[in-house]
Amino acid sequence: MSRRLSLGITLIIVVALGAVDLVLFAWWAPFLAGLAIGVLAGRARVTIPVGALLGLLAWGAPLLYDQERYGLGPAASSLAAIMGFGHQGAIPVVLTLLVGTLLGLTGAWLGSVAKSWLPALQRATSR
C-alpha cells in the first residue's frame, strides 16, 4: 500500500473518530491516529504536519457539528467568562482546536521517532 493511500485512509479514520468522539468520548483518538501516521510514513517532514492536521480535523468536526446543531455561542461565551476572558467566546474554541492539533502532532512525532529508532534498537539487541 502506498504512503499516500495509507495517509488518506488514516485521515478518513480520524475524521470518523472525530464523529465517534461525540458518542464514545474518545478525546485521545487524534494521538493514536498521529502515532499510526508516524509509524506508517516515518518521515517527520510529512508526518508531523499531517498529524497536526488530523488532530485539528478530529476535534474540529465535533465542534462544527455542535455549532450547526446547537450553536456554541452561549456556552463558549460562558466558558470564556469563567476563564477570565470576558465574553470572548472564540478563545475557548481556539484553545480546544489547539489541544486537538497538539494531540495529533505529538502522536505523529512520537510515531516517526519510534520508527526511526526501531532499526537501531534491532541492531543493538541482535549483537
Rosetta blueprint (number, residue, H / E / L):
1 M L
2 S L
3 R H
4 R H
5 L H
6 S H
7 L H
8 G H
9 I H
10 T H
11 L H
12 I H
13 I H
14 V H
15 V H
16 A H
17 L H
18 G H
19 A H
20 V H
21 D H
22 L H
23 V H
24 L H
25 F L
26 A L
27 W L
28 W L
29 A H
30 P H
31 F H
32 L H
33 A H
34 G H
35 L H
36 A H
37 I H
38 G H
39 V H
40 L H
41 A H
42 G L
43 R L
44 A H
45 R H
46 V H
47 T H
48 I H
49 P H
50 V H
51 G H
52 A H
53 L H
54 L H
55 G H
56 L H
57 L H
58 A H
59 W H
60 G H
61 A H
62 P H
63 L H
64 L H
65 Y H
66 D H
67 Q H
68 E H
69 R H
70 Y L
71 G L
72 L L
73 G H
74 P H
75 A H
76 A H
77 S H
78 S H
79 L H
80 A H
81 A H
82 I H
83 M H
84 G L
85 F L
86 G L
87 H L
88 Q L
89 G L
90 A H
91 I H
92 P H
93 V H
94 V H
95 L H
96 T H
97 L H
98 L H
99 V H
100 G H
101 T H
102 L H
103 L H
104 G H
105 L H
106 T H
107 G H
108 A H
109 W H
110 L H
111 G H
112 S H
113 V H
114 A H
115 K H
116 S H
117 W H
118 L H
119 P H
120 A H
121 L H
122 Q H
123 R H
124 A H
125 T H
126 S H
127 R L
